[in-house]
Amino acid sequence: MSKIEKIILDPVKEIQRKTPEKLRVAAYCRVSTDTQDQRTSFDGQVRTYTQLIQSNPEWTLAGIYADEGITGTSAEKRPEFLQMIEECEAGLIDLVITKSISRFARNTLECLTYVRKLRNMGVNIIFESNRIDTRTAFSEMLLTVLAAFAQEESRSISENTMWGIRKRFEEGVTRWCRLYGYEKNSKGEYQIVPDQAAVVQKVFWLYEHGSSIGEIRKYMEARHIKSPNGTDTWCQSAVQTMLMNERYIGDILLQKFFVEDHLTHKAIRNDHTEIPSYYIENHHTPIISRSQFERVQKIRSMRRMQHSRADEVMGACIQYPLGDKLRCPCCGSTLYQRSIPVQSVRGSGWSCERGDDACHSFIMRSNLVEQALLEAYKKLDVNKVCEKLNSPKFGAAAKKTMEIKKENPILKKVDFWWVDDLIDHIAFGAHSKTPREYQRLAALGEDATDDRTVRVYWRCGLITTVHSGVVKDRDHPAYVAECYNNYLKRQEAKKEAETA
C-alpha cells in the first residue's frame, strides 16, 4: 500500500471588498435627444440625484455620470457610462442609482452583462422606477424580463422615428447635416462659409485640371489648410467624399444610407432595393457649378474604369482625358487608349481593336495625339472664334472658347476640363503611306497627298488641321497595330500551350 503524505497549507484568505463606513454612491443619468424638453429632464435628473445622495447620512456622493443626447442601445457610445464602470472596477463606487432599466441600457444582453459584472465586483444597482435592487434574490429574473421590454421599446421607438423621417423625406422636408463649406443660419438653412467654400472650389479645380486625389491631399497639407475635421492631416477619403457630394451644387439626395439594426446603429448604403431615395434640386446656394461637378464625375468615372479579363490581357484601357472623342479613319470605330507592351513600339496608343466592326489596323501613339492637340489649340484663330459669337448654334461655345483662350493663350497639357468644353471630336487622316514612302515620292518629284493629319472639330464650329507628327516608320499607325496584334497572338498561343 502506497504511502500518501498529507500536506496542509495555510487557509486561503478570501479577498473581500473593503466596506467603507459610508456607501460610496454614484448616479447615472441619460437622455437620448438634444431637444429642450429632454434637456430639462436631463438637468432635473442630475439635480435630483445629487440631492438624494447628499441627504442620506449613510451615503457619500461618489459622482454623477451623465450622458447627454446619446442613444442608450450601445454602451460604447456613452463615454460617461464607461467612465463609471472603470471607477467601479477601481473600487471607488459601492452603489449605483439610475432612474430605470431603459436609462441604463436598452439592450437585454448588455444590461445583464454589466449588472453581473458590477455585482461580481461588489457593486450593486438600484433601478428606481422599476423598484429593483440587485441586492435582492429575485432581481436578475425581474431584470431579464424588464430589460427585454426595454429593448423592444427601443426597437419600436427606432422604427417610429425612422418612419417619421422617411415620411418627411417623401414630402421633400430635409434635415440639416453638417457639411464643410456651409453652416446653419438662424432659419436652419445652408449658408456658405466663404473661407471653407474657397477650399472646396480649389479641390474641384485641382481635380478637374488633372491632379489626383493623393496630390490634392498633399497640396492641402503643404499649405497648412485645415481638413474638414479641423486637423492638419487630410485623408484621401475626405477629398473623395467632397468630390462626390451633390450638396456642393445646391442639391440634396435624401436617404443615401439607412440603419438596418437599431442595436448596432450601423449605417448601410441605400441601393434603392429596400427603401427609396429622394433627390431635391436647387435646395440651397451652390458652391460648385453644375457643369463643373458633372465634369468631375466624368473624370472620376474614366479614371476608375474597370474592364473585363480580356481587356486586362490586352492592356489597361485608359479613356481619360480624351474620352470617346477619337475615331478610327479606316473603319470609324471608337479608339481606346491602352498600353502597348511591345519592345519595338513600347508606350501607349489609341487603338482600334474593340467591337465587331473594328479593323484592328490603326494605333496612333498617345504622345503624338497630345502634341497635335496642343498645336491645334495654339493655331486656333481668336478672330474667327469672335465671328461665331452671334451664331445661334455656336454662340455659347464660342464665348466659352474665348474665355479659355484669353486666360490660357497656350496650353502645355491636355486636360479633360478644356477638351470637354472646347472639342466636339477628333479625326485622323488615313495615313495611307509610311513616312519612308512619302520621302521616296518626294525624291522622285511625284505628287502625293499627305494624309498624316489630325483634324480637330471645335464646339464653336471651327476646324483646325495639323500634322499628326508621324515622321518615323516605327510610329506609323499600321506598323504599331501590326506589332501589337502579333503580340496578342503570341500571348494567346502561350495561354493555349499552358492549358494543353
C-alpha positions in Angstrom: 0.0 0.0 0.0 1.5 3.2 -1.1 2.2 5.9 1.4 0.5 9.2 0.9 1.9 12.2 2.5 -0.6 14.8 3.7 0.4 18.4 3.1 -1.6 21.1 4.9 -1.4 24.6 3.6 -2.4 27.7 5.4 -6.1 28.6 4.7 -6.6 30.8 1.7 -7.8 34.2 2.8 -10.9 35.3 1.0 -10.4 38.5 -0.9 -13.2 40.8 0.0 -14.1 44.3 -1.0 -13.4 46.6 1.9 -16.7 48.1 3.1 -16.3 51.8 3.9 -18.0 53.5 6.8 -20.4 55.1 4.3 -21.6 53.7 1.0 -20.0 55.5 -1.9 -23.0 56.1 -4.2 -23.0 57.2 -7.8 -25.8 58.1 -10.1 -26.1 57.5 -13.8 -28.4 59.8 -15.9 -29.1 59.9 -19.6 -31.4 61.4 -22.2 -31.4 60.3 -25.8 -32.0 63.6 -27.7 -30.9 67.2 -27.6 -34.4 68.8 -27.6 -35.2 71.5 -25.0 -37.7 69.2 -23.2 -35.1 66.4 -22.9 -32.5 69.0 -21.7 -34.9 70.0 -18.9 -35.3 66.3 -18.0 -31.6 65.8 -18.0 -30.9 68.7 -15.7 -33.6 67.5 -13.4 -32.1 64.1 -13.1 -28.7 65.4 -12.2 -30.2 67.8 -9.6 -32.5 65.2 -8.0 -29.8 62.5 -7.6 -27.3 65.0 -6.2 -29.8 66.0 -3.5 -30.9 62.4 -2.9 -27.4 61.1 -2.2 -26.3 64.0 -0.1 -29.4 63.9 2.0 -28.8 60.3 3.1 -26.4 60.2 6.2 -25.2 56.6 5.3 -24.2 57.6 1.8 -21.5 59.7 0.4 -21.5 61.1 -3.2 -19.1 59.2 -5.5 -20.1 61.1 -8.6 -22.9 61.9 -11.1 -22.3 60.4 -14.5 -24.4 61.8 -17.2 -24.5 61.2 -21.0 -26.5 63.8 -22.8 -28.1 63.5 -26.2 -26.7 59.9 -26.7 -28.6 56.8 -27.6 -28.7 54.0 -25.0 -28.7 51.0 -27.2 -24.9 50.7 -27.1 -22.6 51.3 -24.1 -19.7 52.0 -26.5 -21.3 55.3 -27.5 -21.7 56.5 -23.8 -18.4 57.8 -22.5 -19.7 58.8 -19.1 -21.2 55.3 -18.6 -17.9 53.7 -19.5 -16.1 56.0 -17.1 -18.4 55.0 -14.3 -17.7 51.3 -15.0 -13.9 52.0 -14.8 -14.3 53.7 -11.5 -16.3 50.8 -10.2 -13.5 48.4 -11.2 -11.1 50.7 -9.4 -13.1 50.2 -6.2 -14.3 53.8 -5.9 -18.0 53.1 -6.1 -20.2 50.8 -4.0 -23.7 51.5 -5.2 -25.2 52.9 -8.5 -28.6 54.6 -8.7 -30.3 55.1 -12.0 -33.9 56.0 -13.0 -34.8 52.9 -14.9 -33.5 49.9 -17.0 -34.2 51.9 -20.2 -31.9 54.6 -18.9 -29.2 52.1 -18.0 -29.4 50.1 -21.3 -31.9 49.1 -24.0 -30.0 46.0 -25.0 -31.0 43.0 -22.9 -27.7 41.2 -23.1 -25.6 44.3 -22.5 -27.8 45.2 -19.5 -27.5 41.9 -17.8 -23.8 41.7 -18.6 -23.0 44.9 -16.9 -25.3 44.1 -13.9 -23.5 40.8 -13.3 -20.1 42.4 -13.9 -20.8 45.1 -11.3 -22.3 42.6 -8.8 -19.2 40.4 -9.1 -17.1 43.4 -8.1 -19.4 44.0 -5.1 -21.2 47.0 -6.7 -25.0 46.9 -6.7 -27.5 48.9 -8.7 -30.9 50.4 -7.8 -33.4 51.0 -10.6 -35.7 53.5 -9.1 -38.8 53.4 -11.2 -38.6 49.6 -11.8 -38.2 49.1 -8.0 -35.3 46.7 -8.5 -32.4 46.4 -6.1 -29.7 43.9 -7.4 -29.0 43.0 -3.7 -32.3 41.1 -3.6 -32.8 37.4 -4.6 -35.2 37.9 -7.5 -33.6 40.9 -9.1 -32.0 39.0 -12.0 -35.3 37.4 -13.1 -37.0 40.7 -13.0 -34.1 42.4 -14.8 -34.3 39.8 -17.6 -38.0 40.4 -18.3 -37.9 44.2 -17.9 -34.7 44.6 -19.9 -36.4 42.6 -22.8 -39.3 45.0 -22.6 -36.9 48.0 -22.7 -35.1 46.6 -25.8 -38.5 46.1 -27.5 -39.4 49.6 -26.6 -36.2 50.8 -28.2 -36.9 48.9 -31.4 -40.4 50.4 -31.5 -39.2 54.0 -30.9 -36.5 53.5 -33.6 -39.0 52.3 -36.2 -41.4 55.1 -35.4 -38.6 57.6 -35.6 -37.4 56.3 -38.9 -40.9 56.2 -40.3 -41.3 59.8 -39.4 -38.0 60.8 -41.0 -38.8 58.8 -44.2 -42.3 60.4 -44.4 -40.7 63.8 -44.2 -38.2 62.9 -46.9 -41.0 61.7 -49.1 -42.6 65.1 -48.8 -39.3 66.9 -49.6 -38.6 68.0 -46.0 -34.9 67.8 -45.3 -32.7 67.7 -42.2 -29.7 69.8 -41.5 -26.5 67.8 -41.9 -23.1 69.2 -41.1 -21.1 69.9 -44.3 -17.8 71.5 -44.8 -18.3 74.8 -46.7 -21.7 75.5 -45.1 -23.1 76.5 -41.7 -26.6 76.6 -40.4 -28.2 80.0 -40.3 -30.9 81.2 -37.9 -33.6 79.7 -40.2 -31.9 76.3 -40.2 -30.8 76.8 -43.9 -27.5 76.1 -45.5 -25.3 79.2 -45.5 -22.0 79.4 -47.3 -18.8 79.8 -45.2 -16.5 81.8 -47.6 -13.1 80.5 -46.4 -14.2 76.9 -46.5 -16.1 77.3 -49.8 -12.8 78.6 -51.4 -11.1 75.3 -50.3 -13.9 73.3 -51.8 -13.6 75.2 -55.1 -9.8 74.6 -55.1 -10.3 70.9 -54.6 -12.6 70.7 -57.6 -10.4 72.9 -59.7 -7.3 70.8 -58.9 -9.0 67.5 -59.7 -10.5 68.9 -62.9 -7.1 70.1 -64.0 -5.5 66.7 -63.7 -4.4 66.4 -60.1 -5.0 63.0 -58.4 -6.7 62.7 -55.0 -3.4 62.0 -53.4 -1.8 65.1 -55.0 -4.7 67.2 -53.7 -4.2 65.9 -50.2 -0.5 66.8 -50.3 -1.3 70.2 -51.8 -3.6 71.0 -48.8 -1.2 69.7 -46.2 1.7 71.6 -47.7 -0.2 74.8 -47.4 -1.4 74.0 -43.8 -5.1 74.1 -44.8 -7.3 72.6 -42.2 -9.2 69.4 -43.2 -13.0 69.2 -42.8 -12.3 67.5 -39.4 -10.3 70.5 -38.3 -6.9 68.7 -38.4 -3.7 69.4 -40.3 -3.8 66.0 -41.9 -6.1 65.3 -44.9 -7.1 61.8 -45.7 -7.9 60.7 -49.3 -11.4 59.7 -48.3 -12.2 63.3 -47.3 -11.2 64.6 -50.7 -13.0 61.8 -52.5 -16.2 62.4 -50.5 -16.0 66.1 -51.2 -15.8 65.4 -54.9 -18.8 63.1 -54.9 -21.1 65.3 -52.7 -24.1 66.7 -54.7 -24.8 69.2 -51.9 -22.0 71.4 -53.3 -24.1 72.1 -56.4 -27.1 73.0 -54.2 -28.9 69.6 -54.5 -29.7 67.0 -51.8 -30.0 63.3 -52.1 -32.1 62.1 -49.2 -31.7 58.7 -47.6 -28.3 57.8 -49.0 -27.9 55.5 -46.1 -30.3 53.7 -43.7 -29.9 51.9 -40.3 -30.8 48.3 -40.6 -30.3 47.3 -36.9 -31.5 49.6 -34.1 -29.0 48.0 -31.7 -25.8 48.4 -33.7 -26.9 51.6 -35.5 -24.7 50.6 -38.4 -25.5 52.7 -41.5 -25.8 50.8 -44.8 -25.6 52.5 -48.2 -29.0 52.6 -49.8 -29.1 50.6 -53.1 -32.8 51.6 -53.5 -33.9 47.9 -53.4 -35.5 48.2 -49.9 -36.3 51.8 -49.4 -36.4 54.7 -51.9 -34.1 57.8 -52.1 -35.3 61.3 -52.9 -33.3 63.8 -55.0 -34.1 67.5 -54.5 -32.6 70.0 -56.9 -31.7 73.7 -56.2 -32.3 73.3 -52.5 -29.6 75.8 -51.4 -27.0 78.1 -52.8 -24.3 76.1 -54.6 -20.5 76.4 -54.2 -19.7 74.5 -57.4 -21.3 74.9 -60.8 -23.3 72.0 -62.1 -21.2 71.7 -65.2 -18.0 71.5 -63.2 -19.5 68.9 -60.9 -20.7 66.8 -63.8 -17.3 67.0 -65.5 -15.6 65.9 -62.3 -17.9 62.9 -62.1 -16.9 62.0 -65.7 -13.3 62.3 -64.8 -13.8 60.0 -61.8 -15.6 57.5 -63.9 -12.9 57.4 -66.6 -10.1 57.1 -64.0 -11.7 54.2 -62.1 -13.0 52.4 -65.1 -12.7 48.7 -64.7 -12.5 46.2 -67.5 -13.0 42.5 -68.3 -10.3 39.9 -68.0 -9.8 40.1 -71.8 -9.0 43.8 -71.6 -6.5 43.2 -68.8 -4.6 40.8 -71.0 -4.6 43.3 -73.9 -3.6 46.2 -71.6 -5.3 48.7 -69.4 -7.8 50.8 -71.2 -7.5 54.5 -70.2 -10.0 56.9 -71.7 -9.0 59.9 -69.6 -8.7 62.7 -70.7 -10.0 62.4 -74.3 -12.9 60.0 -73.6 -14.6 58.8 -76.7 -13.7 61.7 -79.0 -11.4 59.7 -81.3 -12.4 57.6 -84.3 -10.5 55.2 -86.5 -10.1 56.7 -90.0 -10.3 53.2 -91.6 -13.5 51.8 -90.1 -15.0 54.6 -87.9 -14.8 52.6 -84.7 -14.1 54.4 -81.4 -10.4 54.4 -80.4 -9.4 53.3 -77.0 -6.2 54.2 -75.3 -4.1 51.4 -73.9 -0.6 50.4 -73.1 1.4 48.7 -75.9 3.8 46.2 -74.1 5.9 45.5 -77.2 9.6 46.4 -77.1 9.9 48.0 -80.6 6.8 50.2 -80.1 6.5 50.4 -76.3 4.3 53.1 -74.9 0.6 53.8 -75.1 -1.6 54.4 -78.0 -5.2 55.0 -79.2 -6.2 51.6 -80.6 -8.8 50.3 -83.0 -9.5 46.8 -81.7 -12.8 46.6 -79.8 -16.2 45.7 -81.3 -17.3 43.6 -84.2 -16.7 46.4 -86.7 -13.2 47.3 -85.6 -10.5 46.8 -88.3 -7.6 46.3 -85.8 -5.3 48.1 -88.1 -4.8 51.5 -86.6 -3.0 52.6 -83.4 -1.9 56.2 -83.0 0.7 56.9 -80.4 -0.7 58.9 -77.4 2.2 61.3 -77.2 1.7 62.3 -80.8 -2.0 62.9 -80.3 -1.4 65.2 -77.4 1.3 67.2 -79.2 -1.1 67.6 -82.2 -4.0 68.8 -79.9 -1.8 71.4 -78.2 -0.6 72.6 -81.6 -4.2 72.8 -82.9 -5.2 74.8 -79.8 -2.2 77.1 -80.4 -3.3 77.6 -84.0 -7.0 78.3 -83.2 -7.7 81.7 -84.6 -9.3 84.0 -82.0 -10.6 86.4 -84.7 -12.5 83.5 -86.3 -13.9 82.5 -83.0 -15.2 86.0 -82.5 -17.1 85.7 -85.7 -19.1 82.8 -84.2 -20.2 84.8 -81.1 -23.5 85.8 -82.6 -24.3 82.4 -84.0 -27.5 80.8 -82.6 -25.9 77.4 -82.8 -22.3 78.1 -81.8 -22.5 81.4 -79.8 -22.3 79.8 -76.3 -19.5 77.5 -77.3 -17.6 80.5 -78.9 -18.0 82.5 -75.8 -16.5 79.7 -73.6 -13.7 79.3 -76.1 -12.9 83.0 -75.9 -12.8 82.8 -72.1 -10.4 79.9 -72.0 -8.2 81.2 -74.9 -7.9 84.6 -73.2 -6.9 83.1 -69.9 -4.7 80.4 -71.5 -3.2 81.6 -74.8 -1.0 78.5 -74.9 -1.7 75.2 -73.1 1.1 72.8 -72.1 -1.0 69.8 -71.1 -4.1 68.0 -72.5 -6.7 68.1 -69.7 -10.3 67.0 -69.7 -11.5 70.4 -68.4 -10.7 72.2 -71.7 -11.0 69.3 -74.0 -14.6 68.7 -72.8 -15.5 72.4 -73.1 -13.8 73.1 -76.5 -13.6 69.9 -78.6 -16.5 68.1 -80.2 -14.5 65.3 -81.8 -11.1 64.5 -83.4 -10.5 62.8 -86.8 -7.3 61.3 -88.2 -6.1 61.2 -91.7 -5.9 57.7 -93.2 -2.1 57.6 -93.0 -2.2 55.6 -96.2 1.6 55.7 -96.8 4.5 55.3 -94.5 6.9 58.2 -93.9 9.6 56.4 -95.9 7.1 56.1 -98.9 6.4 59.8 -98.7 10.1 60.6 -98.8 10.6 58.3 -101.8 7.7 60.0 -103.7 9.1 63.4 -102.8 12.6 62.4 -104.1 11.0 61.3 -107.4 9.1 64.6 -107.6 5.8 62.8 -107.7 2.7 64.4 -106.2 1.2 62.6 -103.2 -1.4 63.9 -100.9 -0.1 63.8 -97.3 -2.9 62.4 -95.2 -0.8 62.2 -92.0 -3.2 64.7 -90.3 -5.1 65.3 -87.1 -8.3 67.3 -87.6 -9.9 68.9 -84.5 -13.6 69.8 -84.7 -14.2 72.6 -82.2 -17.5 73.1 -80.4 -17.6 76.7 -81.7 -17.9 75.4 -85.3 -14.3 75.8 -86.4 -12.0 73.1 -87.7 -8.2 73.1 -87.2 -5.9 70.6 -89.2 -2.4 69.9 -88.0 0.3 67.3 -88.9 0.0 64.1 -86.8 3.7 64.0 -86.1 4.2 60.6 -87.6 7.7 61.0 -89.2 9.2 57.6 -88.5 8.1 54.3 -89.8 8.0 52.8 -86.3 5.4 55.4 -85.3 3.1 54.7 -88.3 -0.3 53.6 -87.0 -0.4 50.5 -89.2 3.0 49.3 -88.1 2.2 49.8 -84.4 -1.0 47.9 -84.8 0.7 45.1 -86.6 3.3 44.8 -83.8 0.5 44.8 -81.2 -1.6 42.3 -83.0 1.3 39.9 -83.2 1.9 40.4 -79.5 -1.7 39.4 -78.8 -1.3 36.3 -81.0 1.8 35.2 -79.1 0.0 35.7 -75.8 -3.0 33.7 -76.9 -0.7 30.9 -78.2 1.2 30.9 -74.8 -2.1 30.5 -72.9 -3.2 27.6 -75.1 0.1 25.9 -74.6 -0.2 26.3 -70.8 -3.7 24.8 -70.7 -2.9 22.0 -73.1 
